[in-house]
């Protein structure tokens, strides 16, 4: 078994932005993503069912793609929406699945 070092990008953003953000992630170089509906509390208050909801978007990609995505998300959404994003180091099996 061989492990391949890549980045995991995690974005938690207001669900209303999901339909515009997901195609942009692919345009920026992601091969795919996973979404999970979520709720929580932070500096912008409680985000759950009656107050709106959030989506967690996770993807695996090379570092250059991760930086493109995080730059786009921070410049586009941070000022006006409840949004947080980060990258983590991961090692994956079948690394070719995550590189275009």
Secondary structure, 3 states (H helix, E strand, C coil): CCCEEEEEEEEEEEHHHHHHHHHHHHHCCCCCCEEEEECEEECCEEECHHHCCEEEEEEEECHHHHHHHHHHHHHHHCCCCCEEEEEEEEEECCHHHHCC
